[in-house]
């Protein structure tokens, strides 16, 4: 598991056909902003290969983002919602 205090994603993936971010009225841009604006991360209890990030978008929305960490620090964003 990476050191989250120094973690910087090298890229982002999102599958518009399969993933559910849009169902919660969160844009992919807002989700990416949360990784750049400071965050807290925990392991996802339901899926061992996923994580839960709590962060803030540029607009000030506090969001929960579920993601998977792939090779070379590529983040696959799965879903997210406002908290």
Order of alpha helices (4+ residues) and beta strands (2+ residues): beta-alpha-beta-beta-beta-beta
